[in-house]
Amino acid sequence: MGLILYPGSFDPLTNGHIDIMRRALERFDELRVVVANNSRKQTLFSAEERVALVRESLANEPRVSVVALDGLLVDYAREVGAKTLLRGLRQVADFEFEFNMAAMNRHLYPEIDTLFMMTGADNFYVSSSLVRSVAALGGDIDRLVPAPVAAALRDRLITSMRDTGTE
């Protein structure tokens, strides 16, 4: 199969995301990670930093490309000829939101389908927000995120503590 788009904020990228990507690559020829640049959402890392972290974390996978996106995902999908979106699910609670989003995307671009993939048992409890919280409190995140992300999180949090005088 051809191209699949995997949209998300990836703030930060987790091993759960990596698991979903690797499994999608077993079924698709090319995976494009679409990093959402949503100005209404407060992120720890800028879109450019998130793109760089995804690229660095998947540097050994030539079938993965990464882009940042400011606009509607379906407009981008139509532009690049993508017909499939990938969305990861960790728990049942994720499904309602994702189902509604898939329905809206289908309304806006009738040719698009959304493939839902459950995260593996090793990562079902891992979310980007939990990783940020654990990292902020000095917890061990090394088994939750790729090494480049763990290093960037530590650097960002140390810089943040230094800037606020809480170091």
SEMARRO-369906 format. One record per residue: z, x, y of N, C-alpha, C, CB in turn; residue in three letters; residue number from 1. Coordinates in pm, whole numbers, always signed. Each point is the difference from the previous one (the first is absolute). Glycine has a CB too. Layout:
<sites>
<<Z, X, Y>, <Z, X, Y>, <Z, X, Y>, <Z, X, Y>, ALA, NUM>,
...
</sites>
This chain:
<sites>
<<+0, +84, -117>, <+0, -84, +117>, <+0, +89, +123>, <+121, -185, -123>, MET, 1>,
<<-158, +130, +235>, <-21, +77, +122>, <+124, +29, +81>, <-219, -97, +3>, GLY, 2>,
<<+215, +55, +122>, <+102, +32, +99>, <+108, -109, +5>, <-172, +126, +133>, LEU, 3>,
<<+297, -82, -126>, <+112, -91, +23>, <+78, +52, +120>, <+14, -64, -246>, ILE, 4>,
<<+28, -27, +333>, <+79, +36, +117>, <+147, -31, -27>, <-196, -46, +153>, LEU, 5>,
<<+283, +140, -117>, <+145, -18, -16>, <+62, +7, +139>, <+0, +101, -236>, TYR, 6>,
<<+21, -217, +300>, <+57, -1, +134>, <+153, -1, -3>, <-204, -120, +80>, PRO, 7>,
<<+262, +173, +25>, <+145, -5, +15>, <+44, +86, +116>, <+26, -41, -244>, GLY, 8>,
<<+101, +31, +274>, <+53, +85, +108>, <+37, +139, -53>, <+87, -206, +119>, SER, 9>,
<<-42, +214, -244>, <+33, +129, -64>, <+93, +82, +90>, <-222, -2, -120>, PHE, 10>,
<<+330, -60, +164>, <+95, +64, +92>, <+140, +2, -58>, <-138, -75, +194>, ASP, 11>,
<<+162, +166, -288>, <-87, +104, -52>, <-66, -40, -132>, <+144, +168, +113>, PRO, 12>,
<<-241, -88, -154>, <-62, -8, -131>, <+109, +26, -104>, <-228, +75, +90>, LEU, 13>,
<<+230, -156, -196>, <+99, +19, -106>, <-68, +30, -133>, <+158, -154, +119>, THR, 14>,
<<-79, +193, -216>, <-55, +21, -134>, <-48, -131, -62>, <+152, +197, -29>, ASN, 15>,
<<-98, -308, +74>, <-51, -130, -44>, <-143, -21, +46>, <+231, -92, +7>, GLY, 16>,
<<-261, +129, +118>, <-137, -7, +50>, <-91, +92, -83>, <+85, -52, +233>, HIS, 17>,
<<-37, +173, -260>, <-79, +97, -77>, <-30, -56, -139>, <+105, +191, +129>, ILE, 18>,
<<-7, -253, -192>, <-18, -60, -132>, <-112, -105, +4>, <+242, +41, -53>, ASP, 19>,
<<-238, -129, +151>, <-103, -103, +15>, <-138, +65, +19>, <+172, -158, +101>, ILE, 20>,
<<-178, +260, -16>, <-128, +67, +27>, <-57, +64, -126>, <+74, +42, +235>, MET, 21>,
<<+8, +30, -306>, <-49, +69, -121>, <-51, -99, -104>, <+162, +186, +43>, ARG, 22>,
<<-92, -297, -58>, <-43, -101, -95>, <-128, -70, +46>, <+238, -33, -68>, ARG, 23>,
<<-253, +12, +198>, <-124, -60, +52>, <-118, +93, -26>, <+131, -123, +178>, ALA, 24>,
<<-108, +254, -169>, <-108, +96, -23>, <-46, +2, -146>, <+91, +137, +188>, LEU, 25>,
<<-12, -194, -279>, <-43, -14, -139>, <-105, -110, -12>, <+225, +80, -80>, GLU, 26>,
<<-234, -166, +183>, <-88, -117, -7>, <-112, +2, +104>, <+193, -125, -86>, ARG, 27>,
<<-177, +205, +190>, <-97, +4, +109>, <-47, +143, +22>, <+108, -201, +109>, PHE, 28>,
<<-231, +214, -59>, <-58, +132, +24>, <+59, +67, +123>, <-208, -78, -107>, ASP, 29>,
<<+241, -3, +208>, <+49, +54, +127>, <+110, -89, +54>, <-224, +102, +48>, GLU, 30>,
<<+328, -39, +3>, <+112, -69, +63>, <+8, +47, +145>, <+126, -21, -220>, LEU, 31>,
<<-127, -74, +312>, <+16, +34, +140>, <+133, -58, +47>, <-252, +5, +40>, ARG, 32>,
<<+341, +83, +1>, <+130, -41, +54>, <-22, -31, +147>, <+132, +142, -167>, VAL, 33>,
<<-96, -264, +206>, <-18, -46, +137>, <+137, -12, +64>, <-215, -124, -58>, VAL, 34>,
<<+246, +220, +144>, <+131, +5, +66>, <-4, -91, +122>, <+42, +237, -83>, VAL, 35>,
<<+38, -341, +79>, <+4, -97, +110>, <+69, +60, +121>, <+1, -190, -165>, ALA, 36>,
<<-67, +177, +278>, <+57, +44, +127>, <+33, -125, +80>, <-132, +221, -1>, ASN, 37>,
<<+245, -281, -29>, <+42, -125, +61>, <+96, +30, +115>, <-29, -124, -220>, ASN, 38>,
<<-18, +107, +343>, <+82, +34, +117>, <+123, -90, +13>, <-207, +79, +114>, SER, 39>,
<<+208, -194, -185>, <+115, -90, +4>, <+110, +44, -95>, <-153, -185, +61>, ARG, 40>,
<<+125, +280, -146>, <+95, +45, -101>, <+53, +139, +37>, <-118, -137, -177>, LYS, 41>,
<<+248, +151, +183>, <+63, +129, +29>, <-6, +86, -126>, <+154, -103, +175>, GLN, 42>,
<<-218, +219, -166>, <-11, +88, -115>, <+70, +133, +28>, <-218, -109, -64>, THR, 43>,
<<+260, +174, -41>, <+62, +131, +11>, <-105, +107, +28>, <+183, -73, -156>, LEU, 44>,
<<-299, +59, +90>, <-109, +96, +16>, <-118, -70, +68>, <+76, +130, -205>, PHE, 45>,
<<-149, -55, +286>, <-122, -55, +62>, <-105, -22, -108>, <+51, +118, +219>, SER, 46>,
<<-153, -194, -186>, <-109, -23, -95>, <-64, +132, -42>, <-43, -226, +103>, ALA, 47>,
<<+24, +316, -8>, <-62, +129, -32>, <+88, +80, -96>, <-113, +2, +225>, GLU, 48>,
<<+244, -6, -204>, <+91, +71, -90>, <-1, -62, -139>, <+144, +62, +195>, GLU, 49>,
<<-148, -194, -202>, <-3, -67, -130>, <-130, +30, -74>, <+145, -181, +91>, ARG, 50>,
<<-257, +183, -20>, <-128, +37, -62>, <+10, +142, -56>, <-126, -152, +159>, VAL, 51>,
<<+178, +243, -81>, <+13, +140, -45>, <+91, +11, -121>, <-38, +77, +236>, ALA, 52>,
<<+147, -151, -239>, <+93, +6, -113>, <-63, -57, -127>, <+192, -19, +160>, LEU, 53>,
<<-268, -88, -148>, <-69, -54, -118>, <-103, +101, -49>, <+34, -237, +82>, VAL, 54>,
<<-111, +294, +10>, <-100, +100, -40>, <+64, +119, -70>, <-144, -70, +192>, ARG, 55>,
<<+253, +120, -135>, <+67, +116, -58>, <+59, -35, -137>, <+52, +85, +231>, GLU, 56>,
<<+3, -203, -244>, <+62, -41, -125>, <-102, -23, -111>, <+182, -103, +132>, SER, 57>,
<<-307, +73, -96>, <-106, -26, -98>, <-113, +101, +12>, <+59, -243, +5>, LEU, 58>,
<<-28, +362, +41>, <-101, +103, +26>, <-80, +36, -125>, <+146, +90, +180>, ALA, 59>,
<<-89, -106, -299>, <-69, +37, -124>, <-83, -114, -58>, <+183, +160, -44>, ASN, 60>,
<<-195, -270, +117>, <-77, -114, -50>, <-122, -22, +89>, <+209, -106, -94>, GLU, 61>,
<<-325, +156, +54>, <-120, -8, +84>, <-54, -142, +18>, <-53, +227, -77>, PRO, 62>,
<<+96, -322, -5>, <-51, -136, +11>, <+81, -86, +97>, <-83, +21, -233>, ARG, 63>,
<<+180, +42, +300>, <+82, -72, +98>, <-38, +47, +140>, <+189, -25, -166>, VAL, 64>,
<<-212, -71, +254>, <-19, +30, +141>, <+102, -83, +78>, <-249, +52, -30>, SER, 65>,
<<+277, -11, +152>, <+103, -65, +81>, <-52, -20, +140>, <+184, +104, -139>, VAL, 66>,
<<-164, -225, +193>, <-38, -31, +137>, <+113, -78, +67>, <-246, -3, -62>, VAL, 67>,
<<+252, +12, +193>, <+91, -85, +79>, <-83, -116, +53>, <+152, +197, +65>, ALA, 68>,
<<-88, -313, -52>, <-71, -118, +45>, <+83, -75, +102>, <-118, -16, -220>, LEU, 69>,
<<+53, -18, +333>, <+66, -77, +106>, <-32, -149, -8>, <-9, +202, +142>, ASP, 70>,
<<-104, -238, -199>, <-47, -138, +4>, <+27, -76, -128>, <-173, +73, +156>, GLY, 71>,
<<+94, -177, -176>, <+12, -84, -120>, <-53, +73, -122>, <-21, -205, +141>, LEU, 72>,
<<+97, +201, -246>, <-40, +65, -125>, <-131, -58, -53>, <+242, +42, -51>, LEU, 73>,
<<-258, -173, +59>, <-122, -60, -56>, <-124, +43, +77>, <+135, -195, -76>, VAL, 74>,
<<-122, +219, +206>, <-114, +51, +77>, <-38, +140, -50>, <+70, -136, +202>, ASP, 75>,
<<+31, +219, -227>, <-25, +133, -52>, <-60, -8, -141>, <+190, +91, +138>, TYR, 76>,
<<-136, -177, -222>, <-52, -16, -137>, <-147, -40, +3>, <+229, -65, -80>, ALA, 77>,
<<-262, -28, +165>, <-140, -46, +12>, <-88, +117, +47>, <+77, -237, +54>, ARG, 78>,
<<-27, +313, +43>, <-76, +113, +56>, <-33, +105, -106>, <+112, -40, +220>, GLU, 79>,
<<-16, +68, -310>, <-22, +104, -101>, <-49, -56, -133>, <+177, +135, +111>, VAL, 80>,
<<-195, -266, -118>, <-53, -62, -121>, <+101, -15, -112>, <-215, +93, +64>, GLY, 81>,
<<+344, -90, -32>, <+103, -15, -102>, <+19, -147, -34>, <+115, +209, +81>, ALA, 82>,
<<-98, -237, -208>, <+19, -137, -48>, <+136, -22, -63>, <-244, -14, -36>, LYS, 83>,
<<+326, +121, +26>, <+129, -12, -67>, <+109, +70, +81>, <-115, -12, -223>, THR, 84>,
<<+226, -60, +239>, <+121, +55, +62>, <+105, +17, -108>, <-53, -110, +224>, LEU, 85>,
<<+133, +212, -211>, <+109, +29, -93>, <+132, -25, +70>, <-141, +171, -123>, LEU, 86>,
<<+228, -246, +58>, <+133, -23, +54>, <+101, +21, -112>, <-87, -163, +174>, ARG, 87>,
<<+191, +239, -144>, <+105, +25, -97>, <+110, -104, +13>, <-52, +244, +6>, GLY, 88>,
<<+106, -283, -119>, <+113, -93, -3>, <+117, +68, -70>, <-156, -200, -3>, LEU, 89>,
<<+272, +190, +65>, <+120, +58, -61>, <+84, -107, -69>, <+0, +179, +175>, ARG, 90>,
<<+3, -297, -115>, <+83, -108, -52>, <-64, -133, +37>, <+209, +142, +18>, GLN, 91>,
<<-158, -248, -74>, <-56, -133, +23>, <-1, -35, +148>, <+80, -69, -226>, VAL, 92>,
<<+21, +112, +299>, <+9, -33, +143>, <-120, +53, +79>, <+249, +4, -20>, ALA, 93>,
<<-310, +105, -25>, <-118, +54, +68>, <-120, -92, -12>, <+86, +229, -44>, ASP, 94>,
<<-91, -307, -64>, <-122, -74, -31>, <-34, -106, +104>, <+48, +42, -238>, PHE, 95>,
<<+50, -116, +288>, <-31, -108, +93>, <-71, +52, +125>, <+199, -126, -85>, GLU, 96>,
<<-145, +231, +145>, <-65, +60, +117>, <-139, +50, -35>, <+224, +66, +90>, PHE, 97>,
<<-235, +8, -199>, <-129, +59, -40>, <-103, -109, -35>, <+123, +203, -85>, GLU, 98>,
<<-79, -309, +21>, <-89, -110, -34>, <-59, -63, +126>, <+133, -42, -209>, PHE, 99>,
<<-48, +17, +308>, <-47, -58, +127>, <-96, +94, +71>, <+215, -126, +20>, ASN, 100>,
<<-186, +254, -21>, <-88, +99, +63>, <-135, +4, -72>, <+201, +135, +71>, MET, 101>,
<<-198, -139, -203>, <-125, +1, -77>, <-83, -124, +30>, <+112, +132, -181>, ALA, 102>,
<<-47, -246, +195>, <-71, -124, +31>, <-64, +7, +138>, <+158, -128, -145>, ALA, 103>,
<<-87, +182, +243>, <-56, +14, +134>, <-116, +99, +0>, <+225, -52, +99>, MET, 104>,
<<-210, +164, -169>, <-110, +97, -8>, <-123, -64, -63>, <+166, +188, -18>, ASN, 105>,
<<-145, -268, -84>, <-111, -68, -68>, <-66, -102, +93>, <+116, +32, -222>, ARG, 106>,
<<-34, -98, +305>, <-54, -95, +98>, <-89, +73, +101>, <+204, -147, -28>, HIS, 107>,
<<-159, +264, +73>, <-73, +76, +101>, <-121, +74, -58>, <+214, +25, +125>, LEU, 108>,
<<-208, +10, -252>, <-106, +76, -67>, <-10, -51, -144>, <+39, +208, +148>, TYR, 109>,
<<-116, -314, -169>, <-4, -66, -131>, <-37, +90, -117>, <-59, -201, +121>, PRO, 110>,
<<-6, +314, -96>, <-40, +90, -109>, <+114, +91, -47>, <-232, -7, +90>, GLU, 111>,
<<+346, +7, -21>, <+107, +93, -33>, <+94, -60, -105>, <-15, +99, +231>, ILE, 112>,
<<+57, -18, -324>, <+103, -37, -97>, <+117, +95, +16>, <-173, -90, -161>, ASP, 113>,
<<+290, +42, +126>, <+120, +84, +5>, <+51, +19, -142>, <+58, -83, +232>, THR, 114>,
<<-41, +209, -270>, <+56, +36, -129>, <+147, +31, +20>, <-223, +90, -84>, LEU, 115>,
<<+309, -165, +18>, <+144, +25, +7>, <+38, +86, -120>, <+43, -219, +122>, PHE, 116>,
<<+31, +325, -95>, <+43, +89, -106>, <+151, +20, +11>, <-226, +116, -4>, MET, 117>,
<<+294, -138, -107>, <+144, +19, -2>, <+31, +149, -1>, <+32, -219, -123>, MET, 118>,
<<+68, +255, +198>, <+47, +136, +0>, <+67, +29, -134>, <+30, -3, +251>, THR, 119>,
<<-32, +127, -292>, <+62, +37, -126>, <+151, -16, +3>, <-186, +159, -38>, GLY, 120>,
<<+247, -168, -78>, <+145, -22, -12>, <+81, +110, +69>, <-42, -117, -216>, ALA, 121>,
<<-14, +237, +225>, <+71, +110, +65>, <+12, -17, +150>, <-81, +148, -180>, ASP, 122>,
<<+0, -237, +239>, <-7, -9, +145>, <+17, -141, +57>, <-146, +195, -12>, ASN, 123>,
<<+179, -294, -71>, <+1, -137, +50>, <+105, -23, +109>, <-79, -71, -223>, PHE, 124>,
<<+181, +152, +229>, <+106, -16, +100>, <-24, +83, +126>, <+157, -44, -187>, TYR, 125>,
<<-263, +124, +189>, <-26, +92, +111>, <-86, -68, +105>, <+18, +196, -155>, VAL, 126>,
<<+30, -197, +278>, <-80, -48, +113>, <+7, +106, +110>, <+45, -245, -58>, SER, 127>,
<<-143, +241, +146>, <-1, +96, +110>, <+125, -13, +86>, <-250, -7, +1>, SER, 128>,
<<+293, -116, +25>, <+119, -19, +85>, <+125, +54, -68>, <-106, -204, +101>, SER, 129>,
<<+119, +186, -233>, <+115, +56, -70>, <-3, +153, +1>, <+8, -203, -145>, LEU, 130>,
<<-127, +259, +129>, <-13, +146, +4>, <+43, +53, +137>, <-188, -10, -168>, VAL, 131>,
<<+144, -57, +275>, <+41, +43, +136>, <+151, -7, +15>, <-219, -82, +92>, ARG, 132>,
<<+280, -24, -144>, <+146, -15, +11>, <+73, +108, -78>, <-31, -245, +27>, SER, 133>,
<<-10, +269, -150>, <+63, +103, -82>, <-14, +136, +66>, <-47, -134, -209>, VAL, 134>,
<<-72, +164, +258>, <-24, +129, +67>, <+86, +13, +125>, <-235, +3, -89>, ALA, 135>,
<<+245, -110, +168>, <+78, +4, +124>, <+148, +26, -27>, <-164, -157, +103>, ALA, 136>,
<<+211, +115, -221>, <+140, +20, -36>, <+22, +128, -81>, <+29, -248, +3>, LEU, 137>,
<<-133, +330, -13>, <+12, +129, -67>, <-11, -6, -151>, <+139, +67, +186>, GLY, 138>,
<<-186, -179, -241>, <-13, -13, -144>, <-120, +75, -55>, <+109, -221, +18>, GLY, 139>,
<<-110, +237, -149>, <-106, +71, -70>, <-122, -90, -15>, <+171, +140, -123>, ASP, 140>,
<<-281, -104, +185>, <-124, -79, -6>, <-109, +70, -80>, <+59, -98, +220>, ILE, 141>,
<<-28, +214, -275>, <-102, +82, -65>, <-71, -69, -117>, <+133, +195, +68>, ASP, 142>,
<<-67, -286, -138>, <-64, -69, -112>, <-62, -133, +43>, <+162, +108, -155>, ARG, 143>,
<<-153, -140, +284>, <-51, -127, +51>, <-133, +13, +73>, <+234, -76, +19>, LEU, 144>,
<<-263, +197, +31>, <-119, +24, +81>, <-65, +132, -40>, <+100, -132, +190>, VAL, 145>,
<<-230, +147, -161>, <-65, +130, -24>, <+66, +110, +84>, <-218, -117, -53>, PRO, 146>,
<<+211, +240, +7>, <+64, +114, +67>, <-37, +11, +149>, <+0, +117, -220>, ALA, 147>,
<<-127, -131, +259>, <-33, +11, +143>, <+71, -108, +84>, <-222, +97, -63>, PRO, 148>,
<<+239, -214, +6>, <+67, -109, +71>, <+149, +29, +13>, <-172, -164, -85>, VAL, 149>,
<<+234, +214, -21>, <+142, +34, +5>, <+26, +104, +110>, <+23, -51, -247>, ALA, 150>,
<<-108, +152, +253>, <+16, +104, +103>, <-18, -59, +140>, <-83, +173, -163>, ALA, 151>,
<<-17, -258, +180>, <-25, -61, +132>, <+115, -92, +40>, <-246, +14, -41>, ALA, 152>,
<<+301, -87, -54>, <+114, -87, +30>, <+120, +81, +45>, <-83, -166, -168>, LEU, 153>,
<<+112, +273, +96>, <+114, +85, +38>, <-22, +58, +140>, <+43, +56, -243>, ARG, 154>,
<<-163, -4, +268>, <-30, +57, +132>, <+14, -104, +110>, <-155, +163, -109>, ASP, 155>,
<<+101, -283, +86>, <+5, -107, +101>, <+144, -43, +26>, <-227, -78, -72>, ARG, 156>,
<<+306, +66, -33>, <+137, -45, +18>, <+87, +107, +65>, <-27, -146, -199>, LEU, 157>,
<<+3, +272, +167>, <+74, +109, +66>, <-36, +5, +147>, <+7, +131, -216>, ILE, 158>,
<<-136, -144, +247>, <-45, -1, +139>, <+61, -119, +74>, <-214, +114, -65>, THR, 159>,
<<+216, -229, +1>, <+56, -120, +61>, <+149, +18, +28>, <-172, -139, -118>, SER, 160>,
<<+244, +197, +23>, <+144, +22, +18>, <+23, +100, +114>, <+41, -48, -245>, MET, 161>,
<<-125, +151, +250>, <+12, +100, +106>, <-24, -65, +136>, <-76, +181, -160>, ARG, 162>,
<<-27, -267, +168>, <-34, -66, +125>, <+108, -96, +48>, <-238, +22, -63>, ASP, 163>,
<<+309, -84, -31>, <+104, -97, +38>, <+138, +63, +5>, <-137, -179, -102>, THR, 164>,
<<+147, +308, +68>, <+127, +69, +5>, <+94, -39, -113>, <-29, +13, +243>, GLY, 165>,
<<-23, -63, -353>, <+86, -40, -111>, <-1, +103, -113>, <-41, -238, +60>, THR, 166>,
<<-16, +352, -36>, <-10, +102, -103>, <+133, +70, -17>, <-242, +31, +51>, GLU, 167>,
</sites>
